[in-house]
């Protein structure tokens, strides 16, 4: 069993990276965990979109 972690400031970047990884995966996905966090910095809001794919590799 293995894990692959992703962390991006933009949800589209996260989606693209996960789709690319899954399209090349030679194995079975066990689970996908997804998280969003945010925090203010001055007048801006910073977002963090992250995920973890748990999988078996063939």
Secondary structure by P-SEA (a helix, b strand, c coil): cbbbbbbcccaaaaaaaaaaaaaaccccccccccbbbbbbcccbbbbbbbbbbbbbcc
